[in-house]
Amino acid sequence: MHTLKRFALVAAVKLAAMSAQAQDSSHWVKQWMDLNKPSAPHKHLEQLVGKWDLAITYYKILGGKPDITGEGTFEAKMTYDGRFLEATGKTQIGALPETEERQVWGYDNVGKKYVSARWGDFETQVRLFTGTSDADGKTLTTEHEGAALGPEGKGKFKEILRIESANRMLIEGYAVGQSKDFKIFQIVATRRTP
């Protein structure tokens, strides 16, 4: 009988420990879910959802040659319950072959910054961006380091995306210089009407 009481006591202690552990675990899960739920900056990204036509201009960067123009399209949608914006696009610039790229945008609630990754069939790198926006989410400024033409083969870059209206945005790309930034490209995006 004494063994049965000891077994019952051990079982009760283990059950209590498992219950406390489950409560701690559920508290941790709730904290994690609260920390990682979509926030106001994620709502700002929703402004980019849809199908867009692009008018692209690359400025005089290749040995003083004239500006190069092109066109393209991209389509963006929110994924993972509003946590990320995924986009796919195609561009045709000058006499270059058509290119395709993908980009994912998000907002890191812990780091308090926008994050993005972009890659395509015209380069071997994945460009990783971080940045901020103004209070209403109409201007998003991101920066990254990556491959560049020139003696060093790499550089720092900045992109500014301005939402001018529900149907138009402007994206400008800059090489970040020691004394001043140098504008590389401009994209005017116009929302397609159904």
N, C-alpha and C positions, 0 to 999 in steps of 0.2 A: 504494500500500500504506500509505503514511504517513497518508492521509486515512481509510482504513478503521480504523486503530488509534485515530485521534483520535475517530472516530464511536463506536467501541466504548467508549472511555474516557468520553465524554460520556454515552452510554446507561447505563453502569454507575453513574456519579455520580447521574444522574436516578433510576434505580431505587433506589439506596440512600436518596436523599432521600425518595422516595415511600414507601419501607418505613418509614423513621423517622417520617414524618408520619402514616402509618397507625397505627403503634404509639402515638404521642402521642394520636392521635384516639381509639383504642380505650381508652386509659387515662382520657381525659377522659369518654368515654361511661360507663365503669364508675363513675367518681366521681359523675357526674350521677345514674345509676340508684340507687346506694347512698344518695345524699342524699335522693332523692325516693321511696324505697320506703315503704310503709305502716309506721307505728311504733306503739308502745303506745297513744298517744292516739287513733289511728285505730281501734284495737280497742275503746276506750271508746265510740266512736260506734256500734259494732255493737249496743250494748245497746238502741238506739232502733229497730232494724229491726223491722218488723211493722205490723199494723193496730191502730189505737187509737181509742177513743171518748173524747170530751172533754166535761167539764162546766166551763163558763166563767162567771166572775163578774167584771164590771167594777164597781169601787167608786164611791162618790159623788163623781163628778168633774164632772158636767155641771150646774152651778148648784145643787148640793145635792139633786138628784133622787135617788130611791131607787136602790139597787144594780140593775144590769141583769144578767140571767143569760141564758145560752144554751147551746147544745150544738154539737158538731161531730165530725168524724172526721179522721184523717190516716193516711197510709200511707207508710212509709219503707223505703228499700232502699239497700244499699251499691252503688256504681258505680265504674268505672275501677279494677278490681282492688283494691278496699278502700280507695281513697284518699278518696272522698267519700260522704257520706250525702245522698241526695236524697229530699225529702218533698213530697207534695201533700196539701192538706187543704181541707175545706169547713166553714164555720161558719154558724150561724143565731143571732144575738144580738138579744134583745128583738124589737121590731117592724121592725128593719132587714132589708133583703133578704139572702138567702143570699149569702155571699162565698166566693171560692176564692182560695187562695194556694199558692205554692211556696216551698220553702226548700232551700238547699244548705249543708251543713256540711262542714268539712274541718279539717285541722290542718296548719299551716305549719311544717315541720321546720326551716327556716332561721330564721324569726322566733320560733320556739318559742311559738306561740299558736294558739288555735282561731280560725277565721275562718268567717263565715257571711254569706249574702245571702238576703234574703226580699223577696218582692214579691207583689202580688195585684191583683184586679180592683176593689179599693175605694180605691186611692190611686195617685198617679203616681210615687212615689219607690221606689227600691230601697234597702231598709234594709241597711246594711253593719255587721256586728258583729265585734268581736274580743274575745278573753277567754282565761280559764284554767280549769283544773279542779283539784280536789283530787287527791291521789296515786292513789286508786283509780278515778277517773273517775266517781264517783257524783254529784258536784255540779259543774256547769258554769256559770260566771258570765261573761256577756258584756255589753258596753256598745256603744252607738251614739248618734249625733246624728241628729236628723231633725225632720220637721214635727210641730208640736204646736199644740193649742188655746191661745189666749192672745195677749197683745199682741205678743210677739216673733215668734210663728209658728213657732218652732223650740225644741228643747230637747235635753237629754241624758237618756238612758234606760239602765236596767240590767235585765237579765233573769237570773234564777237558775233553772236547771233541776236538780231533785233527783230522782235515781232512788231511789225508796224500796224497790222490790223489782223482781223480774223482770217483774211485771205492773202496776206502778203508778209514775207519776212526777208530780211537782208542778212547775209552771212559774209563777213569780211575776214580774210586771213592775213596775218602779218608775220614776217621774220623779225624776231626780237633782236635789236642791235644794241651795242654798247652805248651809243649816243642817241639813236632814235630808231623807232620801229619802221620797217619797210613793208608797204602793202604789196602782197603777192597776188591775191585774188579777191574777187567779189562774186557772190551768187545772189541773184534775185529769185526768190521762190514764190510762185503764185499758185494758190490752191486750185485744183481742178474742180470745175463744177460738174455735177452728175449729169 
